[in-house]
Amino acid sequence: MPDIEGQEKTEQATPKKLEESRQKGQVAKSIEINSFVVFSAGLILLLLFKNFIGNNLTAFSRYIFDSLDALTINKDVVQLYALKGVLFLFTCISPVLIGIVVFALISNIGQVGFKLSFKALKPETSKLNILNGFKRVFFSSRTFAEVLKTLLKFGIVALFTYLVVKKYVVEAPGLIDFSIPQILDYILDGSTSLIIKLSLLFAVIALADFVFQKYKFKKDMMMTKQEVKEEHRQAEGDPMVKGKIKSKMLTAARMRMMHEVPKADVVITNPTHFAVALKYDALKNSSPKVVAKGVDEVAQKIKDIAKKHNVPIHEDKELARSLYRLCDVGDEIPESLFHAVAKVLAYIYSMKGKIKRQRKIV
């Protein structure tokens, strides 16, 4: 179906859209499944608790009829018996009602999982519009489809019930020769058969509706290619914003790197394009470590800082390029460059020692 922009919804819903729909309470759920579970659970619980309900009903009936002779009708007595009647009713049906509620919850959780959606409970001003609500209830395609589905379901159940009951109606005149217990057994058997067959019919209807709801939800959640692209763009972030963040991160990293240049033992250059600052601490590192590196403008900045802080600058084209290519800031130099770097450091250390001796002499 084309959307308002004329694009067709040809793409499957993304996990992000499904999660957003779930947060709003929009999930693929079949009401027929819930109805079937409640109906079946109610019947099963009635069969399980029939003796309990029957015994309570017998005891309550005896209590009432045994006290009829001495019963005085007044306001207090009526209130007392009304209270006893409510307590009796609650005692009898509470196991069945609680069981039905539990099974109804299990049915919902089984279909959509456990998820509390507070957004679905959030009031929306658009829903308070009476005219829109009237259109949504009486003139929407969804309402029309639900009405048709309900009528179809009612027709199927009615036809099925007629076909099942028809047999017992035809056989009813023959019951005249039966005893009362036999008639009761016949009615009980017929009722049980009808209930079981109706349960099976409801199961088929519920399964068909569940498959339909899954298909319909999947179709409703379809997205256009543009919607998918827009979602991916939002997930990845605005390119301009990402570029600014990356630029700031690089600037911060460069500033930290430049702060390490004055602590370096030597800066190796090629001499114009590359500059790599090395520091060797025998107590902390097994080999010299790259504390800063750069090319072109950054390389010139490193050399300027080195000159300002009297850090030796050594020109070696091949070594500078190799260090820049093989090492990142914070890395120790590779074994293949040990010999070349050691010669440079030995020279630098010897020069520093010579300068110190000359200062002492002076």
Secondary structure, DSSP 8 states (H G I E B T S, - for coil): -B-TTS-B--B---HHHHHHHHHTT-----HHHHHHHHHHHHHHHHHHTHHHHHHHHHHHHHHHHHTSTT---SHHHHHHHHHHHHHHHHHHHHHHHHHHHHHHHHHHHHHH-S---SGGGS--GGGG-HHHHHHHHHS-HHHHHHHHHHHHHHHHHHHHHHHHHHHHHHHGGGGGGS-HHHHHHHHHHHHHHHHHHHHHHHHHHHHHHHHHHHHHHHHHT-B-HHHHHHHHHHHH--HHHHHHHHHHHHHHHHHHHHHHGGG-SEEEE-SSSEEEEEE--TTT-SS-EEEEEEETHHHHHHHHHHHHTT--EEE-HHHHHHHHHH--TT-B--GGGHHHHHHHHHHHHHHHHHHHHHHHH-
